[in-house]
Amino acid sequence: MQQAETKKNLKSTSKNSRLQNFFLILIIIFLTAVIVIGGILFFDIGGAKPMLLRKLSALPLLGNVIKPIAENKTPQEIELELLEAKKNDIDIRVKQLDEKGKALEEREKAIETKEELLAEKEAQLNDRLDKLNTSLSSIMEQVEYLEKMESSKAMQILSNMESRSKVVQILRNMKKEKSSSILMLMDPLQAAQILEEIAKPETSDILND
């Protein structure tokens, strides 16, 4: 039993010893590499410094630190490059802001154009409404005047009017008894055409006047 434990302890000790030797070898290799790289960098052994710097500058983490050294740049040159990079970044942002500003100006111009068109249409509608109101006032005055006349005279006046739509509007706004008596005195064909016009929606006559 003791022999088995002794063998087991010997195996464990041998395994630990191998691991220690392995790590020791790795440490020796690492230190040797550091010494070699340091010697090349500081003393340019065999003229290998430029090639070594190029290799190191390609590494992801060491690249930013090694690259300026590899290119033999002074601290002032490095600072100038950083300032130039910041300036380029600012220029890009200013350009983006300018583009956004131009886009906003174009939108504002488009909105102003639409507002002008709407204002123009509103003015046209108001003018049209004023004309319609004036026309309706005039028609109501004519209706009141013609209703007081004899139907035969009223018929003659209406028959001589050039605007049939106005005749239709006048007859439409008259009392039915009066408008019927005037239509009965008109030429049957003319009266039929006027009746057809009267049957149409009132807005169409007003807008086409």
C-alpha positions in Angstrom: 0.0 0.0 0.0 2.8 2.4 0.9 4.6 1.4 -2.3 1.6 2.4 -4.4 1.3 5.7 -2.7 5.0 6.3 -3.1 4.8 5.6 -6.9 1.8 7.9 -7.2 3.7 10.7 -5.4 6.7 10.2 -7.7 4.5 10.4 -10.8 2.8 13.6 -9.5 6.2 15.1 -8.7 7.6 14.2 -12.1 4.5 15.7 -13.8 4.9 19.0 -11.9 8.6 19.1 -12.6 7.9 18.7 -16.4 5.4 21.6 -16.3 7.8 23.8 -14.4 10.5 23.0 -16.9 8.1 23.8 -19.8 7.2 27.2 -18.4 10.8 27.9 -17.6 11.7 27.2 -21.2 8.9 29.5 -22.4 10.1 32.3 -20.1 13.7 31.8 -21.4 12.5 32.0 -25.0 10.4 35.1 -24.3 13.3 36.9 -22.5 15.7 35.9 -25.3 13.2 37.3 -27.9 12.9 40.5 -25.9 16.7 40.9 -25.6 17.2 40.2 -29.4 14.4 42.7 -30.4 15.8 45.2 -27.9 19.3 44.8 -29.3 18.1 45.2 -32.9 16.0 48.3 -32.0 18.7 50.0 -30.0 21.9 48.9 -31.8 20.5 48.1 -35.3 22.3 44.8 -35.3 22.8 43.7 -38.9 20.7 46.6 -40.2 17.6 44.7 -39.3 16.0 47.5 -37.4 13.8 48.9 -40.3 12.5 45.5 -41.3 11.7 44.6 -37.6 9.9 47.9 -37.1 7.8 47.4 -40.2 6.8 43.9 -38.9 6.0 45.2 -35.4 4.0 48.2 -36.8 1.7 45.7 -38.6 0.6 44.2 -35.3 -2.9 45.3 -34.2 -2.0 46.5 -30.7 1.6 47.6 -31.1 1.0 49.2 -34.5 -0.1 52.7 -33.3 3.0 52.9 -31.0 5.6 51.3 -33.3 4.5 52.9 -36.6 5.8 56.5 -35.7 9.1 55.0 -34.6 9.3 52.9 -37.7 8.8 56.0 -39.9 11.4 57.9 -37.8 8.9 60.7 -36.9 9.6 63.3 -34.3 7.1 64.0 -31.5 6.2 67.3 -33.3 5.4 65.4 -36.5 3.3 62.9 -34.6 1.4 65.7 -32.9 1.0 67.5 -36.2 -0.5 64.3 -37.7 -2.9 64.0 -34.9 -4.0 67.6 -35.3 -4.4 67.0 -39.1 -6.6 63.9 -38.3 -8.8 66.0 -36.0 -9.0 68.8 -38.5 -10.1 66.3 -41.2 -12.7 64.9 -38.8 -14.0 68.4 -38.1 -14.1 69.2 -41.9 -16.2 66.0 -42.5 -18.6 67.0 -39.8 -18.8 70.6 -41.1 -19.6 69.2 -44.6 -22.3 67.0 -43.2 -23.8 69.9 -41.3 -23.7 72.0 -44.5 -25.5 69.2 -46.5 -28.1 69.0 -43.8 -28.5 72.8 -43.8 -28.9 72.8 -47.6 -31.6 70.1 -47.3 -33.4 72.1 -44.7 -33.3 75.2 -47.0 -34.7 73.2 -49.9 -37.5 72.0 -47.7 -38.2 75.5 -46.5 -38.3 76.7 -50.1 -40.7 73.9 -51.1 -42.9 74.8 -48.1 -42.9 78.5 -49.1 -43.7 77.6 -52.7 -46.7 75.5 -51.5 -47.8 78.3 -49.2 -47.7 80.8 -52.0 -49.7 78.5 -54.3 -52.2 77.9 -51.5 -52.5 81.7 -50.9 -52.9 82.3 -54.6 -55.7 79.6 -54.9 -57.3 81.1 -51.8 -57.2 84.6 -53.4 -58.8 83.2 -56.6 -61.5 81.4 -54.6 -62.3 84.6 -52.6 -62.4 86.6 -55.8 -64.7 84.0 -57.3 -66.9 84.0 -54.2 -67.1 87.8 -54.4 -68.2 87.6 -58.0 -70.8 85.0 -57.2 -72.2 87.0 -54.3 -72.4 90.1 -56.6 -74.0 88.0 -59.3 -76.5 86.5 -56.9 -77.3 90.0 -55.6 -77.8 91.2 -59.1 -80.1 88.2 -59.9 -82.2 88.7 -56.9 -82.7 92.3 -57.8 -83.7 91.3 -61.3 -86.0 88.7 -59.9 -87.7 91.3 -57.7 -88.0 93.7 -60.6 -89.4 91.1 -63.2 -91.9 89.7 -60.7 -93.6 93.1 -60.5 -93.9 93.2 -64.3 -96.6 91.6 -66.5 -95.6 88.1 -67.6 -95.6 89.0 -71.3 -93.1 91.9 -70.8 -91.0 89.8 -68.4 -90.9 87.1 -71.1 -89.7 89.5 -73.7 -86.9 90.8 -71.5 -85.8 87.3 -70.6 -85.9 86.1 -74.2 -83.6 88.9 -75.3 -81.0 88.1 -72.7 -77.8 86.7 -74.2 -76.9 84.6 -71.1 -79.2 81.6 -70.8 -77.7 80.6 -67.5 -78.7 84.0 -66.1 -82.3 83.5 -67.4 -82.3 80.1 -65.7 -81.1 81.5 -62.5 -83.7 84.3 -62.6 -86.6 81.9 -63.3 -85.3 79.4 -60.6 -85.5 82.2 -58.0 -88.9 83.4 -59.0 -92.1 82.3 -57.5 -93.3 79.2 -59.3 -96.6 80.8 -60.4 -94.7 83.7 -62.0 -92.0 81.6 -63.6 -94.6 79.1 -65.0 -96.7 81.9 -66.5 -93.5 83.3 -68.2 -92.5 80.0 -69.6 -96.0 79.4 -71.0 -95.6 82.5 -73.1 -92.1 81.5 -74.5 -91.4 79.5 -77.6 -92.1 75.9 -76.7 -88.6 74.7 -77.8 -86.9 77.6 -75.8 -89.1 76.9 -72.8 -88.2 73.2 -72.9 -84.4 73.9 -73.0 -84.8 76.4 -70.1 -86.7 73.8 -68.1 -83.9 71.3 -68.7 -81.4 73.8 -67.4 -83.5 74.5 -64.4 -83.6 70.8 -63.5 -79.8 70.7 -63.3 -78.0 71.5 -60.0 -78.0 75.1 -59.2 -74.3 75.3 -58.5 -73.4 74.4 -62.1 -75.3 77.5 -63.5 -73.7 79.8 -61.0 -70.2 78.6 -61.6 -70.5 78.6 -65.4 -71.9 82.2 -65.4 
